[in-house]
Amino acid sequence: MTSAARRQDAPFVHPEMTKIIAWYASLGLPDTTKIPLAEARPITNRVSTHWNWPKPDMETVDLYIPGPTQALKARLFLPKPGKLPVLLFLHGGGWVFCDLDTHDRFMRMLAVESGCAVLGLDYRLAPENPFPAGHDDAMAAVAWIRSDGAARGLDPSRIAVAGDSAGANLSLGVLVGLREKGLPQIQGGALFYGCLAPDHETESHKNFGGGAYNLTTERMKWFWKAWLAGTPSAPDIRAAPLLADMKGLPQLYLNAASLDPLLDDTIKLAEKLKAANVPHKMDVYDGVIHGFMNMSRELELGRKAIADAGRAIKDMLKA
């Protein structure tokens, strides 16, 4: 599939996805962009716990790593003994919501499927901490893996970064940031249905952003406003990495959901990677909405997507 437009007239919705959309509707949740964050964040986290079980059992370590302005909470998942390559995972949530707990099952499953250690990071959230806070925190996490990872039994010579939605944005921003700073590049990245530039006029926004598929264009505008609050009108390429030149980036694995307003972000990124001769692969999962990988408890395509991503990460890190 090359365009969201082909699904405009009669989009296919997977039967399991139809049930999940109906379940969300039955909750009667308020619009969390229109209530105080002190109320909105607990609601988001509470709903997310529905998807977090069962969790693959493995050794986990909660720790704090040095950040640019404060110590940052992190969680290390170790799926097996030995010196393991490391996947830095940056959670989604529009740069405003979610944390290590909302994505705990997701990270555990990626650890199982990839055979890698996964380091989840609780980066600072917007709008209290707009760009570059989350980006700087993610860059600090890469530096920590390189400097202190070996002391934790990790292999700092084999690092990749991954994230969903806003986490995919941060992940690509890390790769761009390492290149821009002239720092050694890591081995690769995995970007899951990323929000990569503040372009709300794409075909996928027009086709899927009206509210029938959970994530809306208006909601994405609110998220971008929160994320870019501290930047000028022309966003930094690390904050909106789809605007960056892709030359010199490492291999990337991309995926997207066919009913996602952000679908065209990933399609455009794949086109830019191809033009820059960056090795990459893209999978588009049919009949599912934004955030579907976090719904793997009840969605077979969510489980398949995690397995596919795990294989891609395992290959890029030779795990």
FIDREN-81610 format. One line per 4 residues: number of its first residue (from 1); their letters; for each residue x, y, z of N, C-alpha, C. Coordinates in steps of 0.2 Angstrom, whole numbers, plus 2048, in hexadecimal, padded with zeros to 3 digits. Layout:
# residues N
NUM) A) X:Y:Z:X:Y:Z:X:Y:Z | ...
***
This chain:
# residues 319
1) MTSA) 804:7FA:800:800:800:800:804:806:800 | 803:80B:7FC:807:811:7FB:803:817:7FD | 7FD:817:7FE:7F9:81D:800:7F3:81B:805 | 7F2:820:80A:7EC:81F:80E:7E6:820:80A
5) ARRQ) 7E6:823:804:7E0:825:800:7DC:81F:7FE | 7E0:819:7FC:7DC:813:7FA:7D7:810:7FF | 7D8:813:805:7D3:810:80A:7CE:816:80C | 7CD:81B:808:7C9:820:80A:7C1:81E:80A
9) DAPF) 7C0:81A:804:7B8:819:803:7B6:814:808 | 7B9:80E:809:7B7:809:80D:7BD:805:810 | 7BF:809:816:7C5:806:819:7C3:7FF:81C | 7C8:7FA:81C:7C7:7F4:81F:7C9:7F5:827
13) VHPE) 7C5:7F2:82B:7C6:7F2:832:7C6:7EB:835 | 7CC:7E9:837:7CD:7E2:83A:7C7:7E1:83F | 7C4:7DB:83F:7BF:7D9:844:7C1:7DA:84B | 7C7:7D8:84D:7C9:7D9:854:7CA:7E1:855
17) MTKI) 7CC:7E4:850:7CD:7EC:851:7C6:7EF:852 | 7C1:7ED:84F:7BA:7EF:84F:7B8:7EF:857 | 7B9:7E9:85A:7B7:7E8:861:7BB:7ED:865 | 7C1:7EE:864:7C5:7F2:868:7C3:7F9:868
21) IAWY) 7C2:7FB:862:7BF:802:861:7B8:803:864 | 7B4:7FE:864:7AE:7FE:868:7AF:7FE:86F | 7B4:7FB:872:7B5:7FB:879:7B8:802:87B | 7BC:805:877:7BE:80C:879:7B8:810:879
25) ASLG) 7B4:810:874:7AE:814:874:7A9:813:87A | 7A9:80D:87D:7A5:80B:882:7A7:80E:889 | 7AD:810:889:7B0:813:88F:7AE:81A:891 | 7AC:81D:88C:7A9:824:88D:7AF:829:88F
29) LPDT) 7B5:828:88D:7BA:82C:890:7BA:833:88E | 7BC:838:892:7BC:83F:890:7C2:840:88B | 7C2:845:887:7C7:847:883:7CD:84A:888 | 7D2:846:888:7D8:847:88D:7DC:84D:88B
33) TKIP) 7DB:850:885:7DE:856:883:7DA:85C:885 | 7D4:85B:888:7D0:861:88A:7CF:861:892 | 7D2:85D:895:7D2:85D:89D:7D9:85E:8A0 | 7D9:860:8A6:7E0:861:8A9:7E4:85B:8A9
37) LAEA) 7EA:85B:8A7:7EF:856:8A7:7EF:852:8AD | 7EE:855:8B3:7EE:851:8B9:7E8:84C:8B9 | 7E3:84D:8B5:7DD:848:8B5:7DE:844:8AF | 7E1:847:8A9:7E2:843:8A3:7E7:83D:8A3
41) RPIT) 7EC:83F:8A6:7F2:839:8A6:7F0:833:8AA | 7ED:834:8B0:7EA:82D:8B3:7E5:82A:8AF | 7E1:82D:8AC:7DC:82A:8A7:7DF:826:8A2 | 7E4:829:89F:7E8:826:899:7EB:81F:89C
45) NRVS) 7EF:820:8A2:7F2:81B:8A5:7EE:815:8A7 | 7E8:817:8AA:7E3:812:8AC:7E1:80E:8A6 | 7DF:811:8A1:7DC:80D:89B:7E2:809:898 | 7E8:80B:898:7EE:807:895:7EF:801:899
49) THWN) 7ED:801:89F:7EF:7FB:8A3:7EA:7F5:8A1 | 7E5:7F6:89D:7E1:7F1:89A:7E5:7ED:896 | 7EA:7F0:892:7EE:7EC:88D:7F4:7E9:890 | 7F5:7EA:896:7FC:7E8:898:7FD:7E1:89B
53) WPKP) 7F8:7DD:89A:7F8:7D6:89D:7F6:7D1:897 | 7F9:7CB:898:7FE:7C9:89C:805:7CB:89A | 80A:7CC:89F:810:7CE:89D:815:7C8:89D | 819:7C8:898:81F:7C3:898:823:7C4:89E
57) DMET) 825:7BE:8A1:829:7BF:8A7:830:7BF:8A5 | 834:7C4:8A8:83B:7C4:8A7:83E:7C9:8AC | 845:7C9:8AD:848:7CD:8B1:847:7D4:8AF | 845:7D9:8B4:844:7E0:8B3:848:7E4:8B8
61) VDLY) 84A:7E9:8B6:84E:7EE:8BB:84C:7F5:8BA | 849:7F8:8C0:847:7FF:8BF:84E:803:8C2 | 84F:808:8BE:855:80B:8C0:855:813:8BE | 859:817:8C0:85A:81E:8BE:860:81F:8BA
65) IPGP) 860:823:8B4:866:824:8B0:867:82C:8B0 | 86D:82E:8AF:86E:835:8AF:86A:838:8A9 | 867:83E:8AA:864:842:8A5:867:849:8A4 | 865:84D:8A0:867:853:89F:866:858:8A5
69) TQAL) 860:857:8A8:85F:85C:8AE:85D:858:8B4 | 85B:851:8B3:859:84D:8B9:85A:846:8B8 | 85A:842:8BD:85B:83B:8BC:854:838:8B8 | 855:834:8B4:84F:831:8B0:84E:82A:8B2
73) KARL) 847:829:8B3:845:822:8B5:846:81E:8AE | 848:818:8AF:848:813:8A9:847:80C:8AC | 845:808:8A7:844:801:8A9:847:7FC:8A4 | 84B:7F8:8A7:84F:7F3:8A3:84C:7EC:8A3
77) FLPK) 84A:7EA:89D:847:7E3:89C:84D:7DE:899 | 84E:7D9:89C:853:7D4:89A:850:7CD:899 | 84F:7CC:893:84B:7C5:891:84F:7BF:892 | 856:7C0:892:85A:7BA:893:860:7BC:896
81) PGKL) 864:7B7:899:86B:7B9:89B:870:7BA:896 | 875:7BD:898:87B:7BE:893:87B:7C6:891 | 880:7C7:88D:882:7CE:88B:87D:7D0:885 | 878:7D4:886:873:7D5:881:874:7DC:87E
85) PVLL) 872:7DC:877:871:7E2:874:86B:7E6:877 | 86B:7ED:876:866:7F1:87A:862:7F4:875 | 85B:7F4:876:856:7F8:873:854:7FD:878 | 855:804:876:852:809:87A:84B:80A:877
89) FLHG) 846:80A:87C:83F:80B:87A:83C:811:87D | 839:815:878:836:81C:87A:82F:81B:879 | 82B:81C:87E:824:81A:87E:820:820:87A | 81A:81E:877:816:823:874:811:826:879
93) GGWV) 80D:82A:877:808:82E:87B:808:835:87A | 80A:837:873:809:83E:871:80E:843:875 | 814:840:877:819:844:87B:816:846:882 | 80F:845:883:80C:848:889:80A:842:88E
97) FCDL) 808:83C:88B:805:837:890:809:831:890 | 808:82C:894:80B:826:894:811:826:898 | 814:820:89A:81A:81F:89D:81C:818:89D | 821:816:8A1:824:80F:8A1:81E:80A:8A2
101) DTHD) 819:80B:8A6:814:806:8A8:80F:805:8A3 | 80E:80A:89F:809:80A:89A:80B:805:894 | 812:805:893:815:801:88E:819:7FB:890 | 817:7F9:896:81C:7F3:899:81B:7ED:895
105) RFMR) 815:7EB:894:814:7E5:890:817:7E5:889 | 816:7EB:886:819:7EC:87F:821:7EB:87F | 824:7EE:884:82B:7EE:885:82D:7E7:886 | 82A:7E3:88A:82B:7DC:88C:82B:7D8:886
109) MLAV) 826:7D9:882:825:7D5:87C:82A:7D6:877 | 82C:7DD:876:832:7DE:872:838:7DB:874 | 839:7DB:87A:83F:7D7:87D:83F:7D0:87B | 839:7CD:87C:839:7C5:87A:83A:7C4:873
113) ESGC) 837:7C8:86F:837:7C7:868:83E:7C9:865 | 841:7CE:867:847:7D0:865:84D:7CC:868 | 84C:7CA:86E:852:7C7:872:857:7CC:874 | 855:7D2:874:859:7D8:877:857:7DA:87D
117) AVLG) 85B:7DD:881:859:7E1:887:855:7E7:884 | 850:7E9:888:84C:7EF:886:84D:7F4:88C | 84F:7FA:88B:84F:7FF:890:84A:804:88E | 845:804:892:83F:809:892:841:810:896
121) LDYR) 840:815:893:841:81C:896:83B:820:897 | 83B:822:89D:836:827:89F:839:82E:89E | 838:830:898:83B:837:896:836:83C:898 | 838:842:899:834:848:89B:82E:849:896
125) LAPE) 828:84B:899:823:84C:895:821:853:893 | 81E:854:88D:81B:85B:88C:814:85B:88F | 811:861:88F:814:867:88E:818:86B:893 | 819:867:899:81D:86A:89E:824:86A:89B
129) NPFP) 826:865:897:82D:865:895:82C:863:88D | 82B:869:889:82B:868:882:832:866:87F | 832:865:878:838:864:875:83D:86A:877 | 843:869:878:847:862:877:848:85E:87D
133) AGHD) 843:85E:882:844:85A:888:844:853:887 | 83F:850:884:83F:849:883:844:847:87E | 846:84B:879:84C:849:875:852:849:878 | 853:84E:87D:85A:84E:880:85A:848:885
137) DAMA) 854:846:888:854:840:88D:856:83A:889 | 853:839:883:855:833:87F:85C:833:87D | 85F:838:87B:866:839:879:86A:837:87F | 868:839:885:86C:837:88B:86B:830:88D
141) AVAW) 866:82D:88B:865:826:88C:86A:822:888 | 86B:824:881:870:821:87D:877:822:880 | 878:828:882:87F:829:885:880:824:88B | 87B:823:88F:87B:81F:895:87C:818:893
145) IRSD) 879:815:88E:87A:80E:88C:881:80D:88A | 884:812:886:88B:812:884:890:812:889 | 88E:816:88F:893:817:894:893:812:899 | 88C:810:89B:88B:80C:8A1:888:805:89F
149) GAAR) 886:804:899:882:7FE:897:886:7F8:899 | 88D:7F8:898:891:7F2:899:891:7F0:8A0 | 890:7F5:8A5:890:7F3:8AC:88A:7F0:8AE | 884:7F0:8A9:87E:7ED:8AB:87E:7E6:8A7
153) GLDP) 883:7E4:8A4:883:7DE:8A0:881:7DF:899 | 880:7E5:896:87E:7E6:890:883:7E7:88B | 882:7E7:884:887:7E8:87F:886:7EF:87C | 88A:7F4:87E:889:7FB:87C:88B:7FC:875
157) SRIA) 88E:7F7:871:88F:7F7:86A:88A:7F5:866 | 884:7F3:869:87E:7F1:865:878:7F4:868 | 876:7FA:865:871:7FE:868:86C:800:862 | 865:7FF:863:860:802:85F:85B:806:863
161) VAGD) 857:80A:860:852:80E:863:84B:80C:860 | 846:80C:864:83F:80B:861:83A:80F:865 | 835:810:862:82F:813:866:829:813:861 | 823:814:865:81D:814:861:81A:81C:862
165) SAGA) 817:81E:85C:814:824:85B:819:82A:85D | 818:82E:863:81D:833:865:823:830:866 | 823:829:869:82A:826:86A:82E:825:863 | 82A:824:85E:82D:823:857:830:829:855
169) NLSL) 82D:82F:857:830:835:855:836:836:859 | 836:835:85F:83C:836:864:842:831:861 | 840:82B:85F:845:826:85D:848:829:856 | 844:82B:851:847:82E:84B:84B:834:84D
173) GVLV) 849:838:852:84C:83E:854:853:83D:857 | 854:837:85A:85A:835:85D:85F:833:858 | 85D:830:853:861:82E:84D:864:834:849 | 85F:839:848:861:83F:845:865:843:84A
177) GLRE) 864:843:850:868:847:855:86F:845:855 | 870:83E:855:877:83B:856:87B:83D:84F | 877:83D:84A:87B:83F:843:87C:847:844 | 878:84B:846:879:852:846:87E:854:84B
181) KGLP) 87F:850:850:884:852:855:88B:84F:853 | 88B:84B:84E:891:847:84C:893:842:851 | 88E:83F:854:890:839:859:88F:833:855 | 892:82D:858:892:827:855:88A:825:854
185) QIQG) 888:822:84F:882:820:84E:880:819:851 | 87A:818:853:878:811:855:876:80D:84F | 875:807:851:874:802:84C:86D:802:848 | 868:805:84B:862:806:847:85C:808:84B
189) GALF) 856:808:848:850:80A:84C:84A:807:849 | 845:806:84D:83F:804:84C:839:809:84E | 836:80B:849:831:810:84A:82A:80E:848 | 825:80E:84D:81F:80B:84D:81A:811:84C
193) YGCL) 816:811:847:811:816:845:813:81D:848 | 818:820:846:81B:826:849:817:82C:846 | 817:831:84B:815:838:849:81C:83C:848 | 81D:83E:842:824:840:840:824:847:83D
197) APDH) 81F:84A:83C:81F:851:83A:818:854:83B | 817:85A:83D:811:85D:83E:80D:85F:838 | 80C:85A:833:808:85B:82D:801:858:82E | 7FC:85C:82F:7F5:859:830:7F1:859:82A
201) ETES) 7F4:85A:824:7F0:85B:81E:7F2:855:819 | 7F4:850:81C:7F6:84A:818:7EF:846:816 | 7F0:841:811:7EA:83D:810:7E8:839:815 | 7EC:836:819:7EA:832:81F:7E7:836:824
205) HKNF) 7E9:83C:825:7E5:840:82A:7DE:842:828 | 7DE:843:821:7D7:845:81F:7D3:83F:81F | 7D5:839:81E:7D1:833:81D:7D0:830:824 | 7D4:830:829:7D4:82C:82F:7D4:831:835
209) GGGA) 7D4:837:835:7D5:83C:83B:7CF:83E:83D | 7C9:83C:83B:7C3:83F:83D:7C0:83D:844 | 7C3:837:846:7C0:835:84D:7BE:82D:84D | 7BD:82A:847:7BA:824:846:7BF:81F:849
213) YNLT) 7C6:820:849:7CB:81C:84A:7CF:81E:850 | 7CC:821:855:7CF:823:85B:7D3:829:85B | 7D9:829:858:7DE:82E:857:7DB:833:852 | 7DB:83A:854:7D8:83F:850:7DD:844:84E
217) TERM) 7DC:847:848:7E0:84D:846:7E1:852:84B | 7DB:854:84E:7DB:859:853:7DF:857:859 | 7DF:851:85B:7E3:84F:861:7EA:84F:85F | 7EC:84E:859:7F3:84E:857:7F5:855:857
221) KWFW) 7F1:85A:855:7F3:861:855:7F5:863:85C | 7F1:861:861:7F2:863:868:7F8:860:86A | 7FA:859:868:800:856:86A:806:85A:868 | 806:85C:861:80B:85F:85E:80C:866:861
225) KAWL) 807:86A:863:807:870:866:80B:86F:86D | 809:86A:871:80D:869:877:814:867:876 | 816:863:871:81D:861:870:821:867:86E | 81E:86B:869:822:871:866:822:877:86A
229) AGTP) 81F:877:870:81D:87E:873:823:882:874 | 829:87F:875:82F:883:876:833:884:870 | 831:883:86A:835:884:864:831:889:860 | 835:88C:85B:832:891:856:82E:88D:851
233) SAPD) 82B:891:84D:826:88F:849:828:889:844 | 82F:88A:842:832:885:83E:835:87F:842 | 832:879:843:835:875:848:83C:872:846 | 83F:871:84C:846:86E:84B:845:867:848
237) IRAA) 84A:865:844:849:85E:841:84A:859:846 | 84C:85A:84C:84C:854:851:845:854:854 | 841:859:854:83B:859:856:836:856:851 | 837:858:84B:832:855:845:837:852:840
241) PLLA) 839:84C:842:83F:849:83E:83D:847:837 | 837:847:835:835:846:82E:838:84B:82A | 839:851:82D:83C:857:829:843:857:828 | 847:852:82B:84E:851:82A:850:84E:824
245) DMKG) 856:84F:822:85A:84B:81D:85B:844:820 | 85A:83F:81D:85B:838:81F:861:835:81E | 866:839:81A:86C:836:819:870:834:81F | 874:82E:81F:878:82C:824:875:829:82A
249) LPQL) 86E:828:82A:86B:825:82F:86C:81D:82F | 86B:81A:834:86C:812:834:865:80F:832 | 866:808:831:860:805:82F:85A:806:833 | 854:806:830:84E:807:834:848:802:832
253) YLNA) 844:800:837:83E:7FC:836:838:801:837 | 834:801:833:82E:805:834:827:801:833 | 822:803:837:81C:800:836:817:806:837 | 811:804:835:80B:809:835:805:805:835
257) ASLD) 7FF:809:837:7F8:806:837:7F4:809:831 | 7F0:805:82E:7ED:807:828:7E8:80C:829 | 7E5:80C:830:7E0:811:831:7E2:817:836 | 7E8:818:835:7EB:81D:83A:7EC:824:836
261) PLLD) 7EA:82A:839:7EB:830:836:7F3:831:835 | 7F7:82E:838:7FE:82F:838:801:82A:832 | 7FD:826:82F:800:821:82A:805:825:825 | 803:82B:822:807:82E:81D:80E:830:820
265) DTIK) 80E:831:827:815:833:829:81A:82E:828 | 818:827:829:81C:822:828:81D:821:821 | 818:821:81D:819:821:815:81E:826:813 | 81D:82C:815:822:831:813:829:830:815
269) LAEK) 82A:82D:81B:830:82C:81E:834:826:81A | 830:821:818:833:81C:814:835:81E:80D | 831:823:80A:833:826:804:83A:82A:805 | 83B:82E:80A:841:831:80B:847:82D:80D
273) LKAA) 845:827:810:84B:823:811:84D:81F:80B | 848:81E:807:84A:81B:800:84F:820:7FC | 84C:826:7FC:850:82B:7F8:857:82C:7FB | 858:82B:801:85F:82C:805:863:825:805
277) NVPH) 860:820:802:863:81A:802:865:817:809 | 860:818:80E:860:815:814:85D:80F:815 | 860:809:817:85D:803:817:856:803:81C | 851:801:819:84B:801:81D:846:7FC:81B
281) KMDV) 841:7FA:81F:83B:7F6:81E:835:7F9:821 | 830:7F9:81D:829:7FB:820:824:7F6:81F | 820:7F5:825:81A:7F1:825:814:7F6:826 | 80F:7F5:823:808:7F8:824:803:7F3:826
285) YDGV) 800:7F3:82C:7FB:7EE:82E:7F4:7F0:82D | 7F1:7EC:829:7EA:7EE:827:7E5:7ED:82C | 7E0:7F2:82C:7DA:7F2:830:7DB:7F4:837 | 7E1:7F7:839:7E2:7F8:840:7E3:800:841
289) IHGF) 7E3:802:847:7E3:809:848:7EA:80B:84C | 7EB:812:84D:7F1:814:850:7F1:811:857 | 7F7:80F:859:7F8:80C:860:7F7:804:860 | 7F6:801:85B:7F3:7FA:85B:7F8:7F5:85E
293) MNMS) 7FF:7F7:85E:803:7F2:861:802:7F2:868 | 800:7F7:86B:7FF:7F7:873:7F9:7F3:874 | 7F5:7F1:86F:7EF:7ED:870:7EF:7E6:86F | 7F6:7E3:870:7F7:7DD:86E:7F4:7D7:872
297) RELE) 7F2:7D9:878:7EE:7D4:87C:7E8:7D2:878 | 7E4:7D6:874:7DE:7D4:871:7DE:7D5:86A | 7E4:7D6:867:7E5:7D7:860:7EB:7D3:85D | 7E9:7CE:859:7EE:7CA:856:7F3:7CE:852
301) LGRK) 7F1:7D3:84E:7F5:7D7:84A:7FA:7DB:84E | 7F8:7DC:854:7FD:7E0:859:802:7DB:85B | 801:7D5:85C:806:7D0:85E:80A:7CE:858 | 807:7CE:852:80B:7CD:84C:810:7D3:84B
305) AIAD) 80E:7D9:84C:812:7DF:84B:818:7DF:84F | 817:7DD:856:81C:7DD:85B:821:7D7:859 | 81F:7D1:856:823:7CC:854:827:7CE:84E | 824:7D2:849:828:7D4:843:82D:7D9:845
309) AGRA) 82B:7DE:84A:830:7E3:84C:836:7DF:850 | 834:7DB:854:839:7D7:858:83E:7D4:853 | 83C:7D1:84E:841:7CE:849:845:7D3:845 | 842:7D8:844:846:7DE:840:84B:7E0:845
313) IKDM) 849:7E1:84B:84E:7E4:850:854:7DF:851 | 852:7D9:852:857:7D3:853:85C:7D3:84D | 859:7D4:847:85E:7D4:841:862:7DA:841 | 860:7E0:843:864:7E6:843:869:7E6:848
317) LKA) 868:7E2:84E:86D:7E2:853:870:7DB:853 | 86F:7D7:84F:872:7D0:84F:871:7CD:856 | 86B:7CD:858:86A:7CB:85F:86A:7C3:85F
***
